[in-house]
Amino acid sequence: MLRLHGGLRSRHTDPCGVPSTGSRESEAFHVQGKNRRSVTGSPNSGVNRFIEKVCSLAAFPISAFAAARQQRSGSRSLSHSPADIMHSTARFSIFAIAALLATAAYIPTARAATLVNLTSPDGKWSLSSDEFGAYGIAAGGSFAQRDFGLGLTQYSWASSMLLVEGSTRRWLTGTGLGLASQTLLTDSELISDSTVGNVRTSSFNVPGFANIRMDLIQSVTNNGITQQYVITNTRATAATLRLISFHDVDLDDVTSGNDIIADAGGVLKISEGGRDVFFTPALTGYIGYLGGIVPTGGVTNNLDVVGYNSFGIPAANLNQFRDIANGAVGVNRDTNNDKISDVVADVGYLFQNNLSIPAGGSVTLSYNTLSVVPEPSSAMLCLLGLGMAIRRRR
């Protein structure tokens, strides 16, 4: 069975992001399309990003994949059979079919991730994520939501975490977006998982990183959402690691290309239509960010590729807002250097922390999503308190 991550595309576009007129715009890693999100905020709706990748590489026609409704049951399968696809009135080449079959080998194996919904006491924040911290529509229909005054509104399209040591790279979380090198964690790596109230605590091992253990605390309060990763090194020697956090933020699914990203004193602010969400990195070991700008839509699977191929943020692009296309860094999108992106666009970011963990020690990194940014001095104290603390075991 051909397994796919993602959900249902809505409106009058095919899963490749092609308008009903038949025009097509593709690129090496994905199809860029302004209306790549679903109209509703349903956790089970969204774009199947792997189909976008296949369509862009194989130049599939509009109706090759009619909107395939998929239900979340641990794995998502294409609801149309090959015969259904062939019955399409549009013509497409045998090369497109061959590309689909060849690329299928690269699809990450779906697993029955356990989603848990956490909600703040005041009902203004809500997070649906798995035991490894994955969330966003593209991550199997999970979500992060904020009440901007009219009820809960989804703002997260995708998120991922990449752990790096030397030449070894491993996705802790991701979205199954068609990256050939992306293998997501499975329940076989899980050590423990429990939820009490609005706090979920889990722990797991990371394949390829011997004697490295991850403990994750996910919590939702009236202030926002926190994901705190504790990385423990049980080796006899120090561990030098990098942790790269990615987020594709849409404050409105329908108008995902109308966002602005800004540096609000070390905290990234993403805004649209009077709504703001702030994202804070962990402090210790933090080297900076890269803001990704894609005016035509499609920051996910472009900025992810940059982080993966570069083993983190390219040094020349730290703390910049850059156009991202075909998985590569492009032109400067903050030409007046005011720390605000020059154009409205589909936006996302990378945070990077370089970590040196002593033998028998651990580090703690907290990633926070807030509705109000503290004053500069308070923000620094907040980051110090929620940042990374190194401690030795006795």
C-alpha positions as a Markdown table, in Angstrom:
| # | Residue | x | y | z |
|---|---|---|---|---|
| 1 | Met | 0.0 | 0.0 | 0.0 |
| 2 | Leu | 1.3 | 3.4 | -0.9 |
| 3 | Arg | 1.5 | 5.3 | 2.4 |
| 4 | Leu | 1.4 | 9.0 | 2.6 |
| 5 | His | 1.7 | 11.7 | 5.3 |
| 6 | Gly | -0.7 | 14.6 | 5.1 |
| 7 | Gly | -4.4 | 15.3 | 4.6 |
| 8 | Leu | -7.0 | 16.6 | 2.2 |
| 9 | Arg | -6.5 | 19.5 | -0.1 |
| 10 | Ser | -9.6 | 21.7 | -0.4 |
| 11 | Arg | -10.8 | 24.5 | -2.7 |
| 12 | His | -10.4 | 24.3 | -6.5 |
| 13 | Thr | -6.8 | 23.2 | -6.7 |
| 14 | Asp | -5.4 | 19.7 | -7.3 |
| 15 | Pro | -3.0 | 18.2 | -4.8 |
| 16 | Cys | -0.1 | 19.6 | -6.8 |
| 17 | Gly | -1.2 | 23.2 | -6.1 |
| 18 | Val | -2.4 | 23.6 | -9.7 |
| 19 | Pro | -5.4 | 26.0 | -10.4 |
| 20 | Ser | -8.4 | 24.5 | -12.2 |
| 21 | Thr | -7.3 | 26.4 | -15.3 |
| 22 | Gly | -4.6 | 23.9 | -15.8 |
| 23 | Ser | -1.6 | 26.2 | -15.3 |
| 24 | Arg | 1.3 | 24.7 | -13.4 |
| 25 | Glu | 4.2 | 26.0 | -11.4 |
| 26 | Ser | 6.8 | 23.5 | -10.1 |
| 27 | Glu | 10.3 | 23.4 | -8.7 |
| 28 | Ala | 12.8 | 20.8 | -7.6 |
| 29 | Phe | 11.6 | 20.1 | -4.1 |
| 30 | His | 7.9 | 21.0 | -4.1 |
| 31 | Val | 5.2 | 23.0 | -5.9 |
| 32 | Gln | 4.8 | 26.5 | -4.7 |
| 33 | Gly | 1.3 | 27.6 | -4.4 |
| 34 | Lys | -0.4 | 30.4 | -2.5 |
| 35 | Asn | -3.5 | 28.3 | -1.7 |
| 36 | Arg | -1.6 | 25.3 | -0.5 |
| 37 | Arg | -3.5 | 25.1 | 2.8 |
| 38 | Ser | -7.0 | 24.0 | 3.5 |
| 39 | Val | -9.8 | 26.5 | 4.0 |
| 40 | Thr | -10.9 | 25.0 | 7.3 |
| 41 | Gly | -8.9 | 24.8 | 10.4 |
| 42 | Ser | -9.7 | 21.1 | 10.9 |
| 43 | Pro | -6.8 | 19.1 | 12.3 |
| 44 | Asn | -7.4 | 16.4 | 9.6 |
| 45 | Ser | -7.2 | 18.8 | 6.6 |
| 46 | Gly | -4.2 | 20.1 | 4.7 |
| 47 | Val | -1.9 | 19.5 | 1.7 |
| 48 | Asn | -0.3 | 16.2 | 1.1 |
| 49 | Arg | 3.2 | 17.5 | 0.6 |
| 50 | Phe | 4.6 | 14.3 | -0.7 |
| 51 | Ile | 2.1 | 14.4 | -3.5 |
| 52 | Glu | 3.3 | 17.9 | -4.2 |
| 53 | Lys | 6.9 | 16.7 | -4.5 |
| 54 | Val | 5.9 | 13.9 | -6.9 |
| 55 | Cys | 3.8 | 16.1 | -9.0 |
| 56 | Ser | 6.5 | 18.7 | -9.3 |
| 57 | Leu | 9.1 | 16.2 | -10.3 |
| 58 | Ala | 6.9 | 14.2 | -12.6 |
| 59 | Ala | 4.7 | 17.1 | -14.0 |
| 60 | Phe | 1.4 | 15.4 | -13.2 |
| 61 | Pro | -1.7 | 16.9 | -14.6 |
| 62 | Ile | -4.5 | 18.5 | -12.7 |
| 63 | Ser | -6.7 | 15.5 | -12.1 |
| 64 | Ala | -4.1 | 12.8 | -11.7 |
| 65 | Phe | -4.8 | 12.9 | -7.9 |
| 66 | Ala | -8.3 | 14.1 | -7.2 |
| 67 | Ala | -8.8 | 15.2 | -3.6 |
| 68 | Ala | -8.2 | 12.1 | -1.6 |
| 69 | Arg | -9.9 | 12.1 | 1.8 |
| 70 | Gln | -7.8 | 10.4 | 4.4 |
| 71 | Gln | -8.6 | 9.5 | 7.9 |
| 72 | Arg | -6.1 | 9.6 | 10.7 |
| 73 | Ser | -5.6 | 6.0 | 11.8 |
| 74 | Gly | -1.8 | 5.9 | 12.3 |
| 75 | Ser | -1.2 | 5.6 | 8.6 |
| 76 | Arg | -2.6 | 7.5 | 5.7 |
| 77 | Ser | -3.2 | 5.7 | 2.4 |
| 78 | Leu | -4.2 | 7.0 | -1.0 |
| 79 | Ser | -7.9 | 6.4 | -1.4 |
| 80 | His | -7.8 | 6.3 | -5.2 |
| 81 | Ser | -6.6 | 3.1 | -6.9 |
| 82 | Pro | -4.3 | 3.1 | -9.9 |
| 83 | Ala | -7.3 | 2.4 | -12.0 |
| 84 | Asp | -9.0 | 5.5 | -10.6 |
| 85 | Ile | -6.0 | 7.6 | -11.5 |
| 86 | Met | -5.8 | 6.1 | -15.1 |
| 87 | His | -9.5 | 6.9 | -15.5 |
| 88 | Ser | -8.7 | 10.6 | -15.3 |
| 89 | Thr | -9.7 | 12.5 | -18.4 |
| 90 | Ala | -6.3 | 14.3 | -18.4 |
| 91 | Arg | -3.4 | 12.8 | -20.3 |
| 92 | Phe | -0.1 | 12.2 | -18.6 |
| 93 | Ser | 3.1 | 10.4 | -19.6 |
| 94 | Ile | 4.4 | 7.0 | -18.7 |
| 95 | Phe | 7.4 | 8.9 | -17.2 |
| 96 | Ala | 5.1 | 10.4 | -14.6 |
| 97 | Ile | 3.9 | 7.0 | -13.5 |
| 98 | Ala | 7.5 | 5.7 | -13.4 |
| 99 | Ala | 8.5 | 8.7 | -11.3 |
| 100 | Leu | 5.7 | 8.0 | -8.8 |
| 101 | Leu | 6.7 | 4.4 | -8.4 |
| 102 | Ala | 10.3 | 5.2 | -8.1 |
| 103 | Thr | 9.8 | 7.9 | -5.5 |
| 104 | Ala | 7.5 | 5.7 | -3.4 |
| 105 | Ala | 10.6 | 4.0 | -2.1 |
| 106 | Tyr | 11.5 | 7.2 | -0.3 |
| 107 | Ile | 8.3 | 7.6 | 1.7 |
| 108 | Pro | 8.9 | 7.4 | 5.5 |
| 109 | Thr | 7.0 | 4.5 | 7.0 |
| 110 | Ala | 4.0 | 5.7 | 8.8 |
| 111 | Arg | 3.5 | 4.7 | 12.4 |
| 112 | Ala | 0.6 | 4.9 | 14.9 |
| 113 | Ala | 1.9 | 8.0 | 16.7 |
| 114 | Thr | -0.1 | 8.8 | 19.8 |
| 115 | Leu | -1.5 | 12.3 | 19.6 |
| 116 | Val | -2.5 | 14.0 | 22.9 |
| 117 | Asn | -4.4 | 17.3 | 23.1 |
| 118 | Leu | -3.2 | 19.8 | 25.7 |
| 119 | Thr | -5.3 | 22.9 | 26.4 |
| 120 | Ser | -4.5 | 25.9 | 28.6 |
| 121 | Pro | -6.7 | 26.5 | 31.7 |
| 122 | Asp | -8.3 | 29.6 | 30.0 |
| 123 | Gly | -8.9 | 27.7 | 26.8 |
| 124 | Lys | -6.8 | 30.2 | 24.7 |
| 125 | Trp | -4.1 | 27.8 | 23.7 |
| 126 | Ser | -4.2 | 24.2 | 22.4 |
| 127 | Leu | -1.6 | 21.7 | 21.3 |
| 128 | Ser | -2.0 | 18.3 | 19.6 |
| 129 | Ser | 1.4 | 16.6 | 19.3 |
| 130 | Asp | 3.0 | 13.2 | 19.5 |
| 131 | Glu | 5.3 | 11.7 | 22.1 |
| 132 | Phe | 8.4 | 13.1 | 20.2 |
| 133 | Gly | 7.0 | 16.6 | 19.9 |
| 134 | Ala | 5.8 | 16.6 | 16.3 |
| 135 | Tyr | 2.9 | 18.9 | 15.5 |
| 136 | Gly | 1.4 | 20.9 | 12.6 |
| 137 | Ile | -1.1 | 20.0 | 9.9 |
| 138 | Ala | 1.6 | 18.4 | 7.7 |
| 139 | Ala | 2.6 | 16.2 | 10.7 |
| 140 | Gly | -0.3 | 13.8 | 10.4 |
| 141 | Gly | -3.1 | 16.3 | 11.1 |
| 142 | Ser | -1.9 | 17.5 | 14.5 |
| 143 | Phe | -1.9 | 21.2 | 15.4 |
| 144 | Ala | -1.1 | 24.2 | 17.5 |
| 145 | Gln | -3.8 | 26.7 | 18.1 |
| 146 | Arg | -4.3 | 30.2 | 19.6 |
| 147 | Asp | -7.5 | 32.2 | 20.4 |
| 148 | Phe | -7.0 | 35.6 | 18.7 |
| 149 | Gly | -10.4 | 36.7 | 19.9 |
| 150 | Leu | -12.8 | 34.7 | 17.7 |
| 151 | Gly | -12.0 | 31.3 | 19.0 |
| 152 | Leu | -9.2 | 28.9 | 18.5 |
| 153 | Thr | -7.3 | 29.4 | 15.3 |
| 154 | Gln | -4.6 | 27.1 | 14.0 |
| 155 | Tyr | -1.3 | 28.7 | 13.3 |
| 156 | Ser | 1.2 | 25.9 | 12.7 |
| 157 | Trp | 1.6 | 24.2 | 9.3 |
| 158 | Ala | 4.7 | 22.2 | 10.1 |
| 159 | Ser | 7.5 | 21.8 | 12.6 |
| 160 | Ser | 10.6 | 19.6 | 12.8 |
| 161 | Met | 13.7 | 19.0 | 15.0 |
| 162 | Leu | 17.0 | 17.8 | 13.6 |
| 163 | Leu | 19.8 | 16.4 | 15.8 |
| 164 | Val | 23.4 | 16.6 | 14.4 |
| 165 | Glu | 26.7 | 15.1 | 15.6 |
| 166 | Gly | 29.6 | 15.4 | 13.2 |
| 167 | Ser | 28.4 | 13.8 | 9.9 |
| 168 | Thr | 25.4 | 12.1 | 11.6 |
| 169 | Arg | 22.0 | 13.7 | 11.2 |
| 170 | Arg | 18.7 | 12.4 | 12.6 |
| 171 | Trp | 15.2 | 13.9 | 12.5 |
| 172 | Leu | 13.6 | 13.8 | 15.9 |
| 173 | Thr | 10.4 | 15.1 | 14.5 |
| 174 | Gly | 9.2 | 15.9 | 11.0 |
| 175 | Thr | 6.4 | 15.9 | 8.5 |
| 176 | Gly | 7.1 | 13.1 | 6.1 |
| 177 | Leu | 7.5 | 15.7 | 3.4 |
| 178 | Gly | 9.3 | 13.6 | 0.8 |
| 179 | Leu | 12.9 | 14.2 | 1.9 |
| 180 | Ala | 14.6 | 10.9 | 0.9 |
| 181 | Ser | 16.8 | 11.0 | 4.0 |
| 182 | Gln | 14.0 | 11.6 | 6.4 |
| 183 | Thr | 13.3 | 8.6 | 8.7 |
| 184 | Leu | 11.1 | 9.5 | 11.7 |
| 185 | Leu | 11.3 | 8.0 | 15.1 |
| 186 | Thr | 9.1 | 5.0 | 15.9 |
| 187 | Asp | 7.5 | 3.7 | 19.1 |
| 188 | Ser | 10.5 | 1.2 | 19.4 |
| 189 | Glu | 12.6 | 4.2 | 20.5 |
| 190 | Leu | 10.1 | 5.2 | 23.2 |
| 191 | Ile | 11.0 | 4.6 | 26.8 |
| 192 | Ser | 8.1 | 6.2 | 28.6 |
| 193 | Asp | 5.1 | 8.5 | 28.0 |
| 194 | Ser | 2.5 | 9.9 | 30.4 |
| 195 | Thr | 0.1 | 12.9 | 30.5 |
| 196 | Val | -1.2 | 14.6 | 33.6 |
| 197 | Gly | -3.5 | 17.6 | 33.1 |
| 198 | Asn | -2.0 | 19.9 | 30.5 |
| 199 | Val | 1.5 | 18.4 | 30.8 |
| 200 | Arg | 2.9 | 15.5 | 28.7 |
| 201 | Thr | 6.2 | 13.9 | 29.7 |
| 202 | Ser | 8.0 | 11.3 | 27.5 |
| 203 | Ser | 11.5 | 9.9 | 27.0 |
| 204 | Phe | 13.1 | 8.1 | 24.1 |
| 205 | Asn | 16.4 | 7.0 | 22.6 |
| 206 | Val | 17.8 | 8.4 | 19.3 |
| 207 | Pro | 19.1 | 5.8 | 16.8 |
| 208 | Gly | 22.6 | 6.6 | 15.6 |
| 209 | Phe | 23.4 | 8.5 | 18.7 |
| 210 | Ala | 24.7 | 6.0 | 21.1 |
| 211 | Asn | 24.1 | 6.7 | 24.8 |
| 212 | Ile | 22.1 | 9.8 | 24.2 |
| 213 | Arg | 18.7 | 10.0 | 25.8 |
| 214 | Met | 15.9 | 12.6 | 25.2 |
| 215 | Asp | 13.3 | 13.6 | 27.8 |
| 216 | Leu | 10.5 | 15.8 | 26.6 |
| 217 | Ile | 8.1 | 17.9 | 28.6 |
| 218 | Gln | 5.3 | 19.5 | 26.7 |
| 219 | Ser | 3.0 | 21.9 | 28.5 |
| 220 | Val | 0.3 | 24.4 | 27.7 |
| 221 | Thr | -0.4 | 27.3 | 30.1 |
| 222 | Asn | -2.2 | 30.6 | 29.8 |
| 223 | Asn | 1.0 | 32.2 | 28.6 |
| 224 | Gly | 1.5 | 29.8 | 25.7 |
| 225 | Ile | 3.1 | 26.5 | 24.6 |
| 226 | Thr | 6.4 | 25.1 | 25.8 |
| 227 | Gln | 8.3 | 22.1 | 24.5 |
| 228 | Gln | 11.3 | 21.4 | 26.8 |
| 229 | Tyr | 13.9 | 18.9 | 25.6 |
| 230 | Val | 16.4 | 17.4 | 28.1 |
| 231 | Ile | 19.3 | 15.7 | 26.3 |
| 232 | Thr | 21.4 | 13.4 | 28.6 |
| 233 | Asn | 24.8 | 12.1 | 27.7 |
| 234 | Thr | 25.6 | 8.8 | 29.4 |
| 235 | Arg | 28.9 | 8.3 | 27.5 |
| 236 | Ala | 32.3 | 8.3 | 29.1 |
| 237 | Thr | 33.3 | 11.3 | 27.0 |
| 238 | Ala | 31.7 | 14.7 | 26.1 |
| 239 | Ala | 29.2 | 14.9 | 23.3 |
| 240 | Thr | 29.2 | 17.8 | 20.8 |
| 241 | Leu | 25.7 | 18.2 | 19.2 |
| 242 | Arg | 23.6 | 20.6 | 17.2 |
| 243 | Leu | 19.9 | 20.9 | 17.6 |
| 244 | Ile | 18.0 | 22.6 | 14.7 |
| 245 | Ser | 14.4 | 23.6 | 15.2 |
| 246 | Phe | 12.2 | 24.4 | 12.2 |
| 247 | His | 8.7 | 26.0 | 12.1 |
| 248 | Asp | 6.4 | 26.9 | 9.3 |
| 249 | Val | 3.9 | 29.4 | 10.7 |
| 250 | Asp | 0.6 | 30.4 | 9.1 |
| 251 | Leu | -1.7 | 32.8 | 11.1 |
| 252 | Asp | -4.4 | 32.1 | 8.6 |
| 253 | Asp | -4.6 | 28.9 | 6.5 |
| 254 | Val | -6.4 | 30.7 | 3.6 |
| 255 | Thr | -4.0 | 33.6 | 3.4 |
| 256 | Ser | -0.8 | 31.8 | 4.3 |
| 257 | Gly | 1.3 | 34.0 | 2.1 |
| 258 | Asn | 0.4 | 37.2 | 3.9 |
| 259 | Asp | 2.6 | 36.9 | 7.0 |
| 260 | Ile | 5.5 | 39.1 | 8.2 |
| 261 | Ile | 8.4 | 37.9 | 10.3 |
| 262 | Ala | 10.4 | 40.2 | 12.5 |
| 263 | Asp | 13.3 | 40.0 | 15.1 |
| 264 | Ala | 11.8 | 41.4 | 18.3 |
| 265 | Gly | 15.0 | 41.5 | 20.3 |
| 266 | Gly | 16.1 | 37.9 | 19.9 |
| 267 | Val | 12.5 | 36.6 | 19.9 |
| 268 | Leu | 10.9 | 36.0 | 16.5 |
| 269 | Lys | 7.5 | 37.6 | 15.9 |
| 270 | Ile | 5.2 | 36.5 | 13.1 |
| 271 | Ser | 2.2 | 38.7 | 12.3 |
| 272 | Glu | -0.8 | 39.0 | 10.1 |
| 273 | Gly | -3.9 | 41.2 | 10.3 |
| 274 | Gly | -3.2 | 42.4 | 13.8 |
| 275 | Arg | -2.5 | 39.0 | 15.2 |
| 276 | Asp | 1.0 | 38.2 | 16.6 |
| 277 | Val | 2.7 | 35.0 | 17.8 |
| 278 | Phe | 6.2 | 35.1 | 19.4 |
| 279 | Phe | 8.7 | 32.2 | 19.3 |
| 280 | Thr | 11.6 | 32.1 | 21.8 |
| 281 | Pro | 14.7 | 29.9 | 21.4 |
| 282 | Ala | 16.6 | 28.3 | 24.3 |
| 283 | Leu | 19.4 | 30.7 | 25.4 |
| 284 | Thr | 22.6 | 28.7 | 26.2 |
| 285 | Gly | 24.3 | 27.4 | 23.1 |
| 286 | Tyr | 22.0 | 29.4 | 20.9 |
| 287 | Ile | 23.8 | 30.8 | 17.9 |
| 288 | Gly | 21.0 | 32.4 | 16.0 |
| 289 | Tyr | 18.1 | 32.0 | 13.5 |
| 290 | Leu | 17.4 | 32.0 | 9.8 |
| 291 | Gly | 14.1 | 33.4 | 8.7 |
| 292 | Gly | 12.8 | 31.9 | 5.5 |
| 293 | Ile | 10.7 | 34.0 | 3.1 |
| 294 | Val | 8.7 | 32.4 | 0.1 |
| 295 | Pro | 6.4 | 34.9 | -1.4 |
| 296 | Thr | 4.7 | 32.4 | -3.7 |
| 297 | Gly | 4.2 | 29.9 | -0.8 |
| 298 | Gly | 6.0 | 26.7 | 0.2 |
| 299 | Val | 8.5 | 27.4 | 2.9 |
| 300 | Thr | 8.2 | 23.9 | 4.3 |
| 301 | Asn | 10.4 | 21.4 | 2.4 |
| 302 | Asn | 12.5 | 24.3 | 1.3 |
| 303 | Leu | 13.8 | 25.6 | 4.7 |
| 304 | Asp | 13.9 | 22.0 | 6.0 |
| 305 | Val | 16.2 | 21.1 | 3.1 |
| 306 | Val | 18.5 | 24.0 | 3.9 |
| 307 | Gly | 18.9 | 22.9 | 7.5 |
| 308 | Tyr | 19.5 | 19.3 | 6.5 |
| 309 | Asn | 21.9 | 19.8 | 3.7 |
| 310 | Ser | 23.9 | 22.4 | 5.6 |
| 311 | Phe | 23.9 | 20.4 | 8.9 |
| 312 | Gly | 22.3 | 23.5 | 10.4 |
| 313 | Ile | 22.0 | 27.2 | 9.4 |
| 314 | Pro | 24.7 | 28.3 | 6.9 |
| 315 | Ala | 27.1 | 30.5 | 8.8 |
| 316 | Ala | 26.8 | 33.3 | 6.3 |
| 317 | Asn | 23.1 | 33.6 | 6.8 |
| 318 | Leu | 22.8 | 33.7 | 10.6 |
| 319 | Asn | 20.2 | 36.2 | 11.9 |
| 320 | Gln | 18.9 | 37.1 | 8.4 |
| 321 | Phe | 15.6 | 37.0 | 6.5 |
| 322 | Arg | 16.2 | 35.3 | 3.2 |
| 323 | Asp | 14.3 | 34.2 | 0.2 |
| 324 | Ile | 14.3 | 30.4 | 0.1 |
| 325 | Ala | 13.7 | 28.5 | -3.2 |
| 326 | Asn | 14.6 | 25.0 | -4.4 |
| 327 | Gly | 16.1 | 24.2 | -1.0 |
| 328 | Ala | 18.7 | 27.0 | -1.3 |
| 329 | Val | 19.2 | 30.4 | 0.3 |
| 330 | Gly | 18.4 | 33.3 | -2.0 |
| 331 | Val | 18.2 | 37.1 | -1.9 |
| 332 | Asn | 18.1 | 39.2 | 1.2 |
| 333 | Arg | 14.5 | 40.0 | 2.3 |
| 334 | Asp | 15.5 | 42.7 | 4.8 |
| 335 | Thr | 17.3 | 45.2 | 2.6 |
| 336 | Asn | 16.9 | 48.2 | 5.0 |
| 337 | Asn | 18.2 | 46.1 | 7.9 |
| 338 | Asp | 15.3 | 46.9 | 10.2 |
| 339 | Lys | 14.9 | 43.3 | 11.3 |
| 340 | Ile | 11.5 | 43.0 | 9.6 |
| 341 | Ser | 10.9 | 41.1 | 6.4 |
| 342 | Asp | 10.4 | 43.5 | 3.4 |
| 343 | Val | 7.5 | 41.5 | 1.9 |
| 344 | Val | 4.5 | 39.6 | 3.0 |
| 345 | Ala | 5.0 | 35.9 | 2.3 |
| 346 | Asp | 4.8 | 32.4 | 3.5 |
| 347 | Val | 7.3 | 32.4 | 6.3 |
| 348 | Gly | 9.2 | 30.1 | 8.7 |
| 349 | Tyr | 12.4 | 29.9 | 10.6 |
| 350 | Leu | 15.3 | 27.8 | 11.9 |
| 351 | Phe | 16.7 | 28.1 | 15.4 |
| 352 | Gln | 20.1 | 26.5 | 16.1 |
| 353 | Asn | 21.8 | 25.5 | 19.3 |
| 354 | Asn | 25.4 | 24.2 | 19.5 |
| 355 | Leu | 25.7 | 22.0 | 22.5 |
| 356 | Ser | 28.7 | 20.6 | 24.4 |
| 357 | Ile | 27.4 | 18.0 | 26.9 |
| 358 | Pro | 30.0 | 16.7 | 29.4 |
| 359 | Ala | 30.2 | 12.9 | 30.2 |
| 360 | Gly | 27.3 | 12.0 | 32.5 |
| 361 | Gly | 25.8 | 15.4 | 32.0 |
| 362 | Ser | 22.6 | 16.8 | 30.4 |
| 363 | Val | 21.3 | 20.0 | 28.8 |
| 364 | Thr | 17.8 | 21.5 | 28.8 |
| 365 | Leu | 16.4 | 23.4 | 25.9 |
| 366 | Ser | 13.0 | 25.1 | 26.1 |
| 367 | Tyr | 11.2 | 26.3 | 22.9 |
| 368 | Asn | 8.3 | 28.7 | 23.8 |
| 369 | Thr | 5.4 | 30.0 | 21.8 |
| 370 | Leu | 3.8 | 33.1 | 23.4 |
| 371 | Ser | 1.1 | 35.6 | 22.6 |
| 372 | Val | 2.9 | 38.6 | 24.3 |
| 373 | Val | 6.6 | 39.2 | 24.2 |
| 374 | Pro | 8.1 | 40.5 | 27.5 |
| 375 | Glu | 10.1 | 43.7 | 27.7 |
| 376 | Pro | 13.7 | 43.3 | 26.6 |
| 377 | Ser | 15.1 | 42.9 | 30.1 |
| 378 | Ser | 12.2 | 40.5 | 31.0 |
| 379 | Ala | 12.7 | 38.6 | 27.8 |
| 380 | Met | 16.3 | 37.9 | 28.7 |
| 381 | Leu | 15.4 | 36.8 | 32.2 |
| 382 | Cys | 12.7 | 34.6 | 30.6 |
| 383 | Leu | 15.1 | 33.0 | 28.3 |
| 384 | Leu | 17.6 | 32.5 | 31.1 |
| 385 | Gly | 15.0 | 30.8 | 33.1 |
| 386 | Leu | 13.6 | 28.7 | 30.3 |
| 387 | Gly | 16.9 | 28.2 | 28.5 |
| 388 | Met | 19.5 | 25.5 | 28.8 |
| 389 | Ala | 21.1 | 24.5 | 32.1 |
| 390 | Ile | 24.0 | 22.1 | 32.2 |
| 391 | Arg | 24.3 | 19.8 | 35.2 |
| 392 | Arg | 26.5 | 16.8 | 36.1 |
| 393 | Arg | 25.1 | 13.6 | 37.6 |
| 394 | Arg | 26.5 | 12.7 | 41.0 |
